[in-house]
Amino acid sequence: MPYIAVENLLDKSASSVYKLVILASKRALEIAEGQPRLSVADPATKPSTVALQEISENKIQYQKAKEEK
């Protein structure tokens, strides 16, 4: 299991730990429900770890939601 530094991930989530956690948890849920992995990882690797790896590789990015009127 690779070590993924939180400091490197914060740059990819608008410098917000909260946004990073939301992004990673949503992607981990997608992976757990059967969505294909965008990063090469051992099948035994947990979905949360794969999600963080995808974020660190810029395969998943935070996007600001459009505000509803």
N, CA, C, O and CB atoms as a CASP TS submission, in Angstrom:
PFRMAT TS
TARGET T0000
AUTHOR 0000-0000-0000
METHOD Language model
MODEL 1
PARENT N/A
ATOM      1  N   MET     1       0.844  -1.168   0.000  1.00  0.00           N
ATOM      2  CA  MET     1       0.000   0.000   0.000  1.00  0.00           C
ATOM      3  C   MET     1       0.895   1.239   0.000  1.00  0.00           C
ATOM      4  O   MET     1       1.727   1.406   0.892  1.00  0.00           O
ATOM      5  CB  MET     1      -0.963  -0.006   1.219  1.00  0.00           C
ATOM      6  N   PRO     2       0.727   2.104  -0.995  1.00  0.00           N
ATOM      7  CA  PRO     2       1.581   3.292  -1.066  1.00  0.00           C
ATOM      8  C   PRO     2       1.174   4.339  -0.037  1.00  0.00           C
ATOM      9  O   PRO     2       0.005   4.451   0.333  1.00  0.00           O
ATOM     10  CB  PRO     2       1.530   3.895  -2.465  1.00  0.00           C
ATOM     11  N   TYR     3       2.161   5.097   0.414  1.00  0.00           N
ATOM     12  CA  TYR     3       1.885   6.207   1.318  1.00  0.00           C
ATOM     13  C   TYR     3       1.507   7.423   0.481  1.00  0.00           C
ATOM     14  O   TYR     3       2.207   7.776  -0.468  1.00  0.00           O
ATOM     15  CB  TYR     3       3.114   6.514   2.234  1.00  0.00           C
ATOM     16  N   ILE     4       0.398   8.057   0.837  1.00  0.00           N
ATOM     17  CA  ILE     4      -0.069   9.232   0.120  1.00  0.00           C
ATOM     18  C   ILE     4      -0.082  10.395   1.105  1.00  0.00           C
ATOM     19  O   ILE     4      -0.848  10.394   2.069  1.00  0.00           O
ATOM     20  CB  ILE     4      -1.488   8.997  -0.512  1.00  0.00           C
ATOM     21  N   ALA     5       0.766  11.383   0.859  1.00  0.00           N
ATOM     22  CA  ALA     5       0.893  12.522   1.771  1.00  0.00           C
ATOM     23  C   ALA     5      -0.319  13.442   1.650  1.00  0.00           C
ATOM     24  O   ALA     5      -0.715  13.815   0.546  1.00  0.00           O
ATOM     25  CB  ALA     5       2.188  13.306   1.481  1.00  0.00           C
ATOM     26  N   VAL     6      -0.897  13.799   2.771  1.00  0.00           N
ATOM     27  CA  VAL     6      -2.076  14.670   2.797  1.00  0.00           C
ATOM     28  C   VAL     6      -1.728  16.057   2.252  1.00  0.00           C
ATOM     29  O   VAL     6      -2.565  16.705   1.623  1.00  0.00           O
ATOM     30  CB  VAL     6      -2.637  14.783   4.236  1.00  0.00           C
ATOM     31  N   GLU     7      -0.514  16.505   2.490  1.00  0.00           N
ATOM     32  CA  GLU     7      -0.104  17.821   2.019  1.00  0.00           C
ATOM     33  C   GLU     7      -0.205  17.930   0.500  1.00  0.00           C
ATOM     34  O   GLU     7      -0.585  18.975  -0.027  1.00  0.00           O
ATOM     35  CB  GLU     7       1.319  18.119   2.469  1.00  0.00           C
ATOM     36  N   ASN     8       0.133  16.860  -0.196  1.00  0.00           N
ATOM     37  CA  ASN     8       0.043  16.860  -1.657  1.00  0.00           C
ATOM     38  C   ASN     8      -1.400  16.816  -2.131  1.00  0.00           C
ATOM     39  O   ASN     8      -1.722  17.357  -3.189  1.00  0.00           O
ATOM     40  CB  ASN     8       0.810  15.679  -2.234  1.00  0.00           C
ATOM     41  N   LEU     9      -2.260  16.187  -1.368  1.00  0.00           N
ATOM     42  CA  LEU     9      -3.664  16.075  -1.750  1.00  0.00           C
ATOM     43  C   LEU     9      -4.426  17.370  -1.517  1.00  0.00           C
ATOM     44  O   LEU     9      -5.400  17.644  -2.218  1.00  0.00           O
ATOM     45  CB  LEU     9      -4.323  14.951  -0.984  1.00  0.00           C
ATOM     46  N   LEU    10      -4.006  18.164  -0.556  1.00  0.00           N
ATOM     47  CA  LEU    10      -4.706  19.411  -0.260  1.00  0.00           C
ATOM     48  C   LEU    10      -4.670  20.378  -1.438  1.00  0.00           C
ATOM     49  O   LEU    10      -5.629  21.117  -1.664  1.00  0.00           O
ATOM     50  CB  LEU    10      -4.099  20.072   0.967  1.00  0.00           C
ATOM     51  N   ASP    11      -3.575  20.379  -2.188  1.00  0.00           N
ATOM     52  CA  ASP    11      -3.481  21.244  -3.365  1.00  0.00           C
ATOM     53  C   ASP    11      -4.524  20.877  -4.413  1.00  0.00           C
ATOM     54  O   ASP    11      -4.942  21.725  -5.201  1.00  0.00           O
ATOM     55  CB  ASP    11      -2.083  21.160  -3.973  1.00  0.00           C
ATOM     56  N   LYS    12      -4.934  19.647  -4.422  1.00  0.00           N
ATOM     57  CA  LYS    12      -5.874  19.161  -5.423  1.00  0.00           C
ATOM     58  C   LYS    12      -7.335  19.295  -4.982  1.00  0.00           C
ATOM     59  O   LYS    12      -8.242  18.946  -5.738  1.00  0.00           O
ATOM     60  CB  LYS    12      -5.572  17.720  -5.743  1.00  0.00           C
ATOM     61  N   SER    13      -7.567  19.794  -3.772  1.00  0.00           N
ATOM     62  CA  SER    13      -8.930  19.933  -3.262  1.00  0.00           C
ATOM     63  C   SER    13      -9.195  21.335  -2.719  1.00  0.00           C
ATOM     64  O   SER    13      -9.860  21.498  -1.696  1.00  0.00           O
ATOM     65  CB  SER    13      -9.189  18.901  -2.173  1.00  0.00           C
ATOM     66  N   ALA    14      -8.679  22.327  -3.402  1.00  0.00           N
ATOM     67  CA  ALA    14      -8.888  23.735  -3.031  1.00  0.00           C
ATOM     68  C   ALA    14      -8.391  24.026  -1.615  1.00  0.00           C
ATOM     69  O   ALA    14      -8.961  24.869  -0.922  1.00  0.00           O
ATOM     70  CB  ALA    14     -10.375  24.098  -3.142  1.00  0.00           C
ATOM     71  N   SER    15      -7.345  23.345  -1.184  1.00  0.00           N
ATOM     72  CA  SER    15      -6.714  23.538   0.137  1.00  0.00           C
ATOM     73  C   SER    15      -7.672  23.370   1.300  1.00  0.00           C
ATOM     74  O   SER    15      -7.550  24.062   2.310  1.00  0.00           O
ATOM     75  CB  SER    15      -6.099  24.904   0.212  1.00  0.00           C
ATOM     76  N   SER    16      -8.619  22.463   1.170  1.00  0.00           N
ATOM     77  CA  SER    16      -9.607  22.227   2.211  1.00  0.00           C
ATOM     78  C   SER    16      -9.645  20.743   2.566  1.00  0.00           C
ATOM     79  O   SER    16      -9.902  19.897   1.710  1.00  0.00           O
ATOM     80  CB  SER    16     -10.999  22.713   1.761  1.00  0.00           C
ATOM     81  N   VAL    17      -9.389  20.440   3.819  1.00  0.00           N
ATOM     82  CA  VAL    17      -9.448  19.048   4.270  1.00  0.00           C
ATOM     83  C   VAL    17     -10.872  18.523   4.134  1.00  0.00           C
ATOM     84  O   VAL    17     -11.080  17.370   3.755  1.00  0.00           O
ATOM     85  CB  VAL    17      -8.960  18.921   5.738  1.00  0.00           C
ATOM     86  N   TYR    18     -11.851  19.369   4.441  1.00  0.00           N
ATOM     87  CA  TYR    18     -13.257  18.973   4.335  1.00  0.00           C
ATOM     88  C   TYR    18     -13.583  18.556   2.896  1.00  0.00           C
ATOM     89  O   TYR    18     -14.187  17.505   2.682  1.00  0.00           O
ATOM     90  CB  TYR    18     -14.185  20.131   4.787  1.00  0.00           C
ATOM     91  N   LYS    19     -13.194  19.362   1.921  1.00  0.00           N
ATOM     92  CA  LYS    19     -13.475  19.043   0.517  1.00  0.00           C
ATOM     93  C   LYS    19     -12.739  17.783   0.080  1.00  0.00           C
ATOM     94  O   LYS    19     -13.265  16.998  -0.708  1.00  0.00           O
ATOM     95  CB  LYS    19     -13.082  20.217  -0.387  1.00  0.00           C
ATOM     96  N   LEU    20     -11.530  17.587   0.586  1.00  0.00           N
ATOM     97  CA  LEU    20     -10.766  16.383   0.275  1.00  0.00           C
ATOM     98  C   LEU    20     -11.477  15.143   0.796  1.00  0.00           C
ATOM     99  O   LEU    20     -11.570  14.136   0.093  1.00  0.00           O
ATOM    100  CB  LEU    20      -9.358  16.474   0.869  1.00  0.00           C
ATOM    101  N   VAL    21     -11.974  15.211   2.012  1.00  0.00           N
ATOM    102  CA  VAL    21     -12.672  14.068   2.607  1.00  0.00           C
ATOM    103  C   VAL    21     -13.950  13.752   1.831  1.00  0.00           C
ATOM    104  O   VAL    21     -14.238  12.586   1.562  1.00  0.00           O
ATOM    105  CB  VAL    21     -13.005  14.348   4.087  1.00  0.00           C
ATOM    106  N   ILE    22     -14.712  14.774   1.473  1.00  0.00           N
ATOM    107  CA  ILE    22     -15.943  14.560   0.709  1.00  0.00           C
ATOM    108  C   ILE    22     -15.626  13.946  -0.652  1.00  0.00           C
ATOM    109  O   ILE    22     -16.276  12.988  -1.071  1.00  0.00           O
ATOM    110  CB  ILE    22     -16.710  15.888   0.532  1.00  0.00           C
ATOM    111  N   LEU    23     -14.628  14.498  -1.342  1.00  0.00           N
ATOM    112  CA  LEU    23     -14.240  13.993  -2.656  1.00  0.00           C
ATOM    113  C   LEU    23     -13.801  12.534  -2.579  1.00  0.00           C
ATOM    114  O   LEU    23     -14.244  11.704  -3.373  1.00  0.00           O
ATOM    115  CB  LEU    23     -13.117  14.847  -3.242  1.00  0.00           C
ATOM    116  N   ALA    24     -12.939  12.228  -1.630  1.00  0.00           N
ATOM    117  CA  ALA    24     -12.428  10.859  -1.494  1.00  0.00           C
ATOM    118  C   ALA    24     -13.526   9.884  -1.084  1.00  0.00           C
ATOM    119  O   ALA    24     -13.569   8.758  -1.581  1.00  0.00           O
ATOM    120  CB  ALA    24     -11.295  10.818  -0.473  1.00  0.00           C
ATOM    121  N   SER    25     -14.406  10.300  -0.191  1.00  0.00           N
ATOM    122  CA  SER    25     -15.458   9.384   0.265  1.00  0.00           C
ATOM    123  C   SER    25     -16.472   9.103  -0.840  1.00  0.00           C
ATOM    124  O   SER    25     -16.948   7.975  -0.967  1.00  0.00           O
ATOM    125  CB  SER    25     -16.172   9.963   1.490  1.00  0.00           C
ATOM    126  N   LYS    26     -16.806  10.107  -1.635  1.00  0.00           N
ATOM    127  CA  LYS    26     -17.742   9.881  -2.742  1.00  0.00           C
ATOM    128  C   LYS    26     -17.133   8.946  -3.780  1.00  0.00           C
ATOM    129  O   LYS    26     -17.809   8.052  -4.289  1.00  0.00           O
ATOM    130  CB  LYS    26     -18.136  11.215  -3.400  1.00  0.00           C
ATOM    131  N   ARG    27     -15.857   9.153  -4.091  1.00  0.00           N
ATOM    132  CA  ARG    27     -15.199   8.290  -5.071  1.00  0.00           C
ATOM    133  C   ARG    27     -15.029   6.873  -4.530  1.00  0.00           C
ATOM    134  O   ARG    27     -15.189   5.907  -5.276  1.00  0.00           O
ATOM    135  CB  ARG    27     -13.835   8.871  -5.462  1.00  0.00           C
ATOM    136  N   ALA    28     -14.709   6.737  -3.256  1.00  0.00           N
ATOM    137  CA  ALA    28     -14.569   5.407  -2.652  1.00  0.00           C
ATOM    138  C   ALA    28     -15.895   4.658  -2.695  1.00  0.00           C
ATOM    139  O   ALA    28     -15.919   3.449  -2.926  1.00  0.00           O
ATOM    140  CB  ALA    28     -14.068   5.518  -1.196  1.00  0.00           C
ATOM    141  N   LEU    29     -16.989   5.364  -2.476  1.00  0.00           N
ATOM    142  CA  LEU    29     -18.309   4.736  -2.552  1.00  0.00           C
ATOM    143  C   LEU    29     -18.601   4.266  -3.977  1.00  0.00           C
ATOM    144  O   LEU    29     -19.138   3.176  -4.173  1.00  0.00           O
ATOM    145  CB  LEU    29     -19.402   5.716  -2.079  1.00  0.00           C
ATOM    146  N   GLU    30     -18.251   5.076  -4.960  1.00  0.00           N
ATOM    147  CA  GLU    30     -18.430   4.671  -6.359  1.00  0.00           C
ATOM    148  C   GLU    30     -17.636   3.403  -6.663  1.00  0.00           C
ATOM    149  O   GLU    30     -18.147   2.487  -7.306  1.00  0.00           O
ATOM    150  CB  GLU    30     -17.998   5.806  -7.309  1.00  0.00           C
ATOM    151  N   ILE    31     -16.400   3.352  -6.204  1.00  0.00           N
ATOM    152  CA  ILE    31     -15.551   2.185  -6.446  1.00  0.00           C
ATOM    153  C   ILE    31     -16.137   0.955  -5.752  1.00  0.00           C
ATOM    154  O   ILE    31     -16.170  -0.131  -6.331  1.00  0.00           O
ATOM    155  CB  ILE    31     -14.106   2.448  -5.951  1.00  0.00           C
ATOM    156  N   ALA    32     -16.595   1.123  -4.522  1.00  0.00           N
ATOM    157  CA  ALA    32     -17.181   0.007  -3.773  1.00  0.00           C
ATOM    158  C   ALA    32     -18.450  -0.514  -4.438  1.00  0.00           C
ATOM    159  O   ALA    32     -18.778  -1.694  -4.313  1.00  0.00           O
ATOM    160  CB  ALA    32     -17.488   0.437  -2.341  1.00  0.00           C
ATOM    161  N   GLU    33     -19.163   0.358  -5.142  1.00  0.00           N
ATOM    162  CA  GLU    33     -20.393  -0.050  -5.814  1.00  0.00           C
ATOM    163  C   GLU    33     -20.145  -0.648  -7.189  1.00  0.00           C
ATOM    164  O   GLU    33     -21.089  -1.066  -7.859  1.00  0.00           O
ATOM    165  CB  GLU    33     -21.319   1.126  -5.940  1.00  0.00           C
ATOM    166  N   GLY    34     -18.877  -0.695  -7.623  1.00  0.00           N
ATOM    167  CA  GLY    34     -18.549  -1.385  -8.861  1.00  0.00           C
ATOM    168  C   GLY    34     -18.043  -0.528 -10.000  1.00  0.00           C
ATOM    169  O   GLY    34     -17.787  -1.055 -11.082  1.00  0.00           O
ATOM    170  N   GLN    35     -17.886   0.768  -9.806  1.00  0.00           N
ATOM    171  CA  GLN    35     -17.331   1.609 -10.862  1.00  0.00           C
ATOM    172  C   GLN    35     -15.879   1.208 -11.120  1.00  0.00           C
ATOM    173  O   GLN    35     -15.174   0.809 -10.194  1.00  0.00           O
ATOM    174  CB  GLN    35     -17.427   3.114 -10.482  1.00  0.00           C
ATOM    175  N   PRO    36     -15.432   1.311 -12.362  1.00  0.00           N
ATOM    176  CA  PRO    36     -14.048   0.918 -12.658  1.00  0.00           C
ATOM    177  C   PRO    36     -13.032   1.835 -11.985  1.00  0.00           C
ATOM    178  O   PRO    36     -13.258   3.035 -11.825  1.00  0.00           O
ATOM    179  CB  PRO    36     -13.815   0.917 -14.162  1.00  0.00           C
ATOM    180  N   ARG    37     -11.925   1.249 -11.602  1.00  0.00           N
ATOM    181  CA  ARG    37     -10.838   2.009 -10.988  1.00  0.00           C
ATOM    182  C   ARG    37     -10.059   2.724 -12.084  1.00  0.00           C
ATOM    183  O   ARG    37      -9.784   2.145 -13.135  1.00  0.00           O
ATOM    184  CB  ARG    37      -9.901   1.081 -10.155  1.00  0.00           C
ATOM    185  N   LEU    38      -9.709   3.963 -11.843  1.00  0.00           N
ATOM    186  CA  LEU    38      -8.960   4.755 -12.813  1.00  0.00           C
ATOM    187  C   LEU    38      -7.459   4.648 -12.592  1.00  0.00           C
ATOM    188  O   LEU    38      -6.669   5.146 -13.394  1.00  0.00           O
ATOM    189  CB  LEU    38      -9.388   6.206 -12.743  1.00  0.00           C
ATOM    190  N   SER    39      -7.076   4.005 -11.518  1.00  0.00           N
ATOM    191  CA  SER    39      -5.678   3.860 -11.163  1.00  0.00           C
ATOM    192  C   SER    39      -5.361   2.378 -11.007  1.00  0.00           C
ATOM    193  O   SER    39      -6.207   1.600 -10.568  1.00  0.00           O
ATOM    194  CB  SER    39      -5.348   4.640  -9.865  1.00  0.00           C
ATOM    195  N   VAL    40      -4.162   1.998 -11.362  1.00  0.00           N
ATOM    196  CA  VAL    40      -3.746   0.602 -11.218  1.00  0.00           C
ATOM    197  C   VAL    40      -3.485   0.325  -9.746  1.00  0.00           C
ATOM    198  O   VAL    40      -2.666   0.986  -9.107  1.00  0.00           O
ATOM    199  CB  VAL    40      -2.477   0.295 -12.078  1.00  0.00           C
ATOM    200  N   ALA    41      -4.200  -0.669  -9.220  1.00  0.00           N
ATOM    201  CA  ALA    41      -4.028  -1.032  -7.810  1.00  0.00           C
ATOM    202  C   ALA    41      -4.344  -2.511  -7.644  1.00  0.00           C
ATOM    203  O   ALA    41      -5.081  -3.095  -8.438  1.00  0.00           O
ATOM    204  CB  ALA    41      -4.939  -0.163  -6.884  1.00  0.00           C
ATOM    205  N   ASP    42      -3.791  -3.092  -6.629  1.00  0.00           N
ATOM    206  CA  ASP    42      -4.063  -4.477  -6.280  1.00  0.00           C
ATOM    207  C   ASP    42      -5.556  -4.623  -5.973  1.00  0.00           C
ATOM    208  O   ASP    42      -6.124  -3.751  -5.315  1.00  0.00           O
ATOM    209  CB  ASP    42      -3.191  -4.931  -5.067  1.00  0.00           C
ATOM    210  N   PRO    43      -6.196  -5.683  -6.422  1.00  0.00           N
ATOM    211  CA  PRO    43      -7.631  -5.862  -6.149  1.00  0.00           C
ATOM    212  C   PRO    43      -7.975  -5.883  -4.657  1.00  0.00           C
ATOM    213  O   PRO    43      -9.115  -5.603  -4.286  1.00  0.00           O
ATOM    214  CB  PRO    43      -8.109  -7.147  -6.784  1.00  0.00           C
ATOM    215  N   ALA    44      -7.016  -6.207  -3.806  1.00  0.00           N
ATOM    216  CA  ALA    44      -7.272  -6.254  -2.369  1.00  0.00           C
ATOM    217  C   ALA    44      -7.179  -4.869  -1.717  1.00  0.00           C
ATOM    218  O   ALA    44      -7.485  -4.722  -0.534  1.00  0.00           O
ATOM    219  CB  ALA    44      -6.290  -7.203  -1.702  1.00  0.00           C
ATOM    220  N   THR    45      -6.762  -3.864  -2.475  1.00  0.00           N
ATOM    221  CA  THR    45      -6.627  -2.516  -1.933  1.00  0.00           C
ATOM    222  C   THR    45      -8.007  -1.936  -1.643  1.00  0.00           C
ATOM    223  O   THR    45      -8.929  -2.071  -2.448  1.00  0.00           O
ATOM    224  CB  THR    45      -5.849  -1.604  -2.912  1.00  0.00           C
ATOM    225  N   LYS    46      -8.138  -1.296  -0.497  1.00  0.00           N
ATOM    226  CA  LYS    46      -9.420  -0.730  -0.084  1.00  0.00           C
ATOM    227  C   LYS    46      -9.837   0.407  -1.012  1.00  0.00           C
ATOM    228  O   LYS    46      -8.986   1.135  -1.523  1.00  0.00           O
ATOM    229  CB  LYS    46      -9.343  -0.230   1.365  1.00  0.00           C
ATOM    230  N   PRO    47     -11.154   0.562  -1.235  1.00  0.00           N
ATOM    231  CA  PRO    47     -11.646   1.638  -2.104  1.00  0.00           C
ATOM    232  C   PRO    47     -11.206   3.032  -1.653  1.00  0.00           C
ATOM    233  O   PRO    47     -10.961   3.895  -2.495  1.00  0.00           O
ATOM    234  CB  PRO    47     -13.150   1.589  -2.166  1.00  0.00           C
ATOM    235  N   SER    48     -11.104   3.265  -0.363  1.00  0.00           N
ATOM    236  CA  SER    48     -10.688   4.581   0.118  1.00  0.00           C
ATOM    237  C   SER    48      -9.245   4.884  -0.287  1.00  0.00           C
ATOM    238  O   SER    48      -8.923   6.021  -0.632  1.00  0.00           O
ATOM    239  CB  SER    48     -10.836   4.662   1.642  1.00  0.00           C
ATOM    240  N   THR    49      -8.386   3.883  -0.245  1.00  0.00           N
ATOM    241  CA  THR    49      -6.994   4.057  -0.647  1.00  0.00           C
ATOM    242  C   THR    49      -6.892   4.301  -2.145  1.00  0.00           C
ATOM    243  O   THR    49      -6.103   5.133  -2.592  1.00  0.00           O
ATOM    244  CB  THR    49      -6.164   2.834  -0.253  1.00  0.00           C
ATOM    245  N   VAL    50      -7.689   3.573  -2.917  1.00  0.00           N
ATOM    246  CA  VAL    50      -7.691   3.763  -4.367  1.00  0.00           C
ATOM    247  C   VAL    50      -8.179   5.172  -4.705  1.00  0.00           C
ATOM    248  O   VAL    50      -7.627   5.820  -5.594  1.00  0.00           O
ATOM    249  CB  VAL    50      -8.581   2.697  -5.060  1.00  0.00           C
ATOM    250  N   ALA    51      -9.201   5.645  -4.008  1.00  0.00           N
ATOM    251  CA  ALA    51      -9.724   6.993  -4.245  1.00  0.00           C
ATOM    252  C   ALA    51      -8.654   8.043  -3.972  1.00  0.00           C
ATOM    253  O   ALA    51      -8.494   8.974  -4.762  1.00  0.00           O
ATOM    254  CB  ALA    51     -10.959   7.256  -3.368  1.00  0.00           C
ATOM    255  N   LEU    52      -7.929   7.913  -2.884  1.00  0.00           N
ATOM    256  CA  LEU    52      -6.856   8.864  -2.580  1.00  0.00           C
ATOM    257  C   LEU    52      -5.734   8.791  -3.613  1.00  0.00           C
ATOM    258  O   LEU    52      -5.146   9.812  -3.965  1.00  0.00           O
ATOM    259  CB  LEU    52      -6.294   8.599  -1.181  1.00  0.00           C
ATOM    260  N   GLN    53      -5.441   7.596  -4.093  1.00  0.00           N
ATOM    261  CA  GLN    53      -4.419   7.438  -5.117  1.00  0.00           C
ATOM    262  C   GLN    53      -4.863   8.109  -6.416  1.00  0.00           C
ATOM    263  O   GLN    53      -4.056   8.758  -7.082  1.00  0.00           O
ATOM    264  CB  GLN    53      -4.120   5.946  -5.355  1.00  0.00           C
ATOM    265  N   GLU    54      -6.131   7.959  -6.778  1.00  0.00           N
ATOM    266  CA  GLU    54      -6.651   8.604  -7.983  1.00  0.00           C
ATOM    267  C   GLU    54      -6.591  10.126  -7.868  1.00  0.00           C
ATOM    268  O   GLU    54      -6.286  10.815  -8.842  1.00  0.00           O
ATOM    269  CB  GLU    54      -8.090   8.154  -8.247  1.00  0.00           C
ATOM    270  N   ILE    55      -6.881  10.644  -6.689  1.00  0.00           N
ATOM    271  CA  ILE    55      -6.803  12.093  -6.473  1.00  0.00           C
ATOM    272  C   ILE    55      -5.355  12.561  -6.597  1.00  0.00           C
ATOM    273  O   ILE    55      -5.089  13.592  -7.214  1.00  0.00           O
ATOM    274  CB  ILE    55      -7.377  12.475  -5.081  1.00  0.00           C
ATOM    275  N   SER    56      -4.429  11.816  -6.022  1.00  0.00           N
ATOM    276  CA  SER    56      -3.019  12.221  -6.083  1.00  0.00           C
ATOM    277  C   SER    56      -2.477  12.172  -7.505  1.00  0.00           C
ATOM    278  O   SER    56      -1.548  12.909  -7.836  1.00  0.00           O
ATOM    279  CB  SER    56      -2.173  11.327  -5.180  1.00  0.00           C
ATOM    280  N   GLU    57      -3.041  11.315  -8.352  1.00  0.00           N
ATOM    281  CA  GLU    57      -2.607  11.200  -9.748  1.00  0.00           C
ATOM    282  C   GLU    57      -3.389  12.135 -10.678  1.00  0.00           C
ATOM    283  O   GLU    57      -3.247  12.046 -11.898  1.00  0.00           O
ATOM    284  CB  GLU    57      -2.760   9.757 -10.223  1.00  0.00           C
ATOM    285  N   ASN    58      -4.201  13.019 -10.124  1.00  0.00           N
ATOM    286  CA  ASN    58      -5.015  13.978 -10.881  1.00  0.00           C
ATOM    287  C   ASN    58      -6.033  13.315 -11.807  1.00  0.00           C
ATOM    288  O   ASN    58      -6.410  13.893 -12.827  1.00  0.00           O
ATOM    289  CB  ASN    58      -4.117  14.871 -11.692  1.00  0.00           C
ATOM    290  N   LYS    59      -6.470  12.130 -11.467  1.00  0.00           N
ATOM    291  CA  LYS    59      -7.504  11.462 -12.258  1.00  0.00           C
ATOM    292  C   LYS    59      -8.897  11.819 -11.761  1.00  0.00           C
ATOM    293  O   LYS    59      -9.881  11.664 -12.484  1.00  0.00           O
ATOM    294  CB  LYS    59      -7.309   9.946 -12.217  1.00  0.00           C
ATOM    295  N   ILE    60      -8.975  12.295 -10.530  1.00  0.00           N
ATOM    296  CA  ILE    60     -10.210  12.785  -9.931  1.00  0.00           C
ATOM    297  C   ILE    60      -9.899  14.189  -9.421  1.00  0.00           C
ATOM    298  O   ILE    60      -8.881  14.409  -8.765  1.00  0.00           O
ATOM    299  CB  ILE    60     -10.734  11.828  -8.769  1.00  0.00           C
ATOM    300  N   GLN    61     -10.783  15.132  -9.725  1.00  0.00           N
ATOM    301  CA  GLN    61     -10.536  16.507  -9.306  1.00  0.00           C
ATOM    302  C   GLN    61     -11.771  17.102  -8.649  1.00  0.00           C
ATOM    303  O   GLN    61     -12.904  16.724  -8.946  1.00  0.00           O
ATOM    304  CB  GLN    61     -10.109  17.362 -10.499  1.00  0.00           C
ATOM    305  N   TYR    62     -11.520  18.042  -7.751  1.00  0.00           N
ATOM    306  CA  TYR    62     -12.595  18.778  -7.106  1.00  0.00           C
ATOM    307  C   TYR    62     -13.102  19.853  -8.056  1.00  0.00           C
ATOM    308  O   TYR    62     -12.318  20.600  -8.643  1.00  0.00           O
ATOM    309  CB  TYR    62     -12.119  19.400  -5.770  1.00  0.00           C
ATOM    310  N   GLN    63     -14.432  19.925  -8.201  1.00  0.00           N
ATOM    311  CA  GLN    63     -15.036  20.982  -8.991  1.00  0.00           C
ATOM    312  C   GLN    63     -16.063  21.697  -8.144  1.00  0.00           C
ATOM    313  O   GLN    63     -16.847  21.068  -7.433  1.00  0.00           O
ATOM    314  CB  GLN    63     -15.675  20.425 -10.279  1.00  0.00           C
ATOM    315  N   LYS    64     -16.052  22.990  -8.223  1.00  0.00           N
ATOM    316  CA  LYS    64     -17.010  23.782  -7.463  1.00  0.00           C
ATOM    317  C   LYS    64     -18.390  23.560  -8.058  1.00  0.00           C
ATOM    318  O   LYS    64     -18.578  23.633  -9.273  1.00  0.00           O
ATOM    319  CB  LYS    64     -16.632  25.295  -7.469  1.00  0.00           C
ATOM    320  N   ALA    65     -19.355  23.288  -7.183  1.00  0.00           N
ATOM    321  CA  ALA    65     -20.723  23.041  -7.634  1.00  0.00           C
ATOM    322  C   ALA    65     -21.366  24.339  -8.067  1.00  0.00           C
ATOM    323  O   ALA    65     -21.082  25.406  -7.522  1.00  0.00           O
ATOM    324  CB  ALA    65     -21.557  22.375  -6.529  1.00  0.00           C
ATOM    325  N   LYS    66     -22.234  24.233  -9.055  1.00  0.00           N
ATOM    326  CA  LYS    66     -22.974  25.412  -9.513  1.00  0.00           C
ATOM    327  C   LYS    66     -24.044  25.741  -8.488  1.00  0.00           C
ATOM    328  O   LYS    66     -24.726  24.852  -7.977  1.00  0.00           O
ATOM    329  CB  LYS    66     -23.608  25.177 -10.921  1.00  0.00           C
ATOM    330  N   GLU    67     -24.181  27.000  -8.198  1.00  0.00           N
ATOM    331  CA  GLU    67     -25.182  27.428  -7.220  1.00  0.00           C
ATOM    332  C   GLU    67     -26.548  27.459  -7.882  1.00  0.00           C
ATOM    333  O   GLU    67     -26.700  27.936  -9.007  1.00  0.00           O
ATOM    334  CB  GLU    67     -24.829  28.818  -6.629  1.00  0.00           C
ATOM    335  N   GLU    68     -27.533  26.946  -7.169  1.00  0.00           N
ATOM    336  CA  GLU    68     -28.900  26.955  -7.693  1.00  0.00           C
ATOM    337  C   GLU    68     -29.526  28.313  -7.451  1.00  0.00           C
ATOM    338  O   GLU    68     -29.260  28.966  -6.442  1.00  0.00           O
ATOM    339  CB  GLU    68     -29.754  25.841  -7.044  1.00  0.00           C
ATOM    340  N   LYS    69     -30.362  28.729  -8.389  1.00  0.00           N
ATOM    341  CA  LYS    69     -31.036  30.029  -8.256  1.00  0.00           C
ATOM    342  C   LYS    69     -32.431  29.839  -7.756  1.00  0.00           C
ATOM    343  O   LYS    69     -33.162  30.814  -7.578  1.00  0.00           O
ATOM    344  CB  LYS    69     -31.058  30.783  -9.582  1.00  0.00           C
TER
END
